[in-house]
Amino acid sequence: MLALLCGGQGTPSDTVFDLVADQPAAEPVFIAATALLGADPREFVRARSADELSVDRSS
């Protein structure tokens, strides 16, 4: 499976990672992103409103 996420392409959503969130092949990517961002991206998007996800820092 290949997942491409393109920030700035439409309205940010808390479901952006739903397709790959539980895929074993994606886990290393989420681990690396968590280390860099200081938060798991899957939880980050679920804990914020669409407005919060739209700010430059988040998107």
C-alpha positions as CSV (number, residue, x, y, z in Angstrom):
1,M,0.0,0.0,0.0
2,L,1.2,3.5,-0.8
3,A,-0.3,6.5,0.9
4,L,0.4,10.1,-0.3
5,L,-0.7,12.9,2.0
6,C,-0.6,16.4,0.4
7,G,-1.0,19.2,2.8
8,G,-2.9,22.1,1.4
9,Q,-5.1,20.0,-0.9
10,G,-8.6,20.6,0.5
11,T,-10.0,20.9,4.0
12,P,-7.9,19.3,6.8
13,S,-9.7,16.4,8.5
14,D,-9.3,14.3,11.6
15,T,-9.7,11.3,9.4
16,V,-6.7,11.9,7.2
17,F,-4.8,8.9,8.6
18,D,-7.7,6.5,8.8
19,L,-6.7,4.5,5.8
20,V,-3.2,3.7,7.1
21,A,-3.4,4.3,10.9
22,D,-3.5,0.6,11.7
23,Q,-1.3,-0.7,8.8
24,P,1.9,-2.4,10.1
25,A,3.9,-1.0,7.2
26,A,3.0,2.6,8.2
27,E,4.0,2.2,11.9
28,P,7.7,3.1,11.3
29,V,6.6,6.3,9.6
30,F,4.3,7.2,12.5
31,I,7.1,6.4,15.0
32,A,9.5,8.7,13.2
33,A,6.9,11.4,12.8
34,T,6.1,11.2,16.5
35,A,9.8,11.6,17.4
36,L,10.1,14.7,15.1
37,L,6.8,16.3,16.0
38,G,6.6,15.4,19.7
39,A,3.1,13.9,19.2
40,D,1.7,11.0,17.3
41,P,0.2,12.5,14.1
42,R,-2.9,10.2,14.4
43,E,-3.7,11.6,17.8
44,F,-2.7,15.1,16.8
45,V,-5.4,15.3,14.1
46,R,-8.1,13.7,16.2
47,A,-7.6,16.1,19.1
48,R,-7.9,19.3,17.0
49,S,-10.7,21.1,15.2
50,A,-10.7,21.7,11.4
51,D,-9.8,25.3,12.1
52,E,-6.9,24.3,14.3
53,L,-5.7,21.9,11.6
54,S,-5.9,24.7,9.0
55,V,-3.3,26.9,10.6
56,D,0.1,26.9,8.9
57,R,1.9,25.2,11.8
58,S,-0.4,22.2,11.7
59,S,-0.9,21.8,8.0
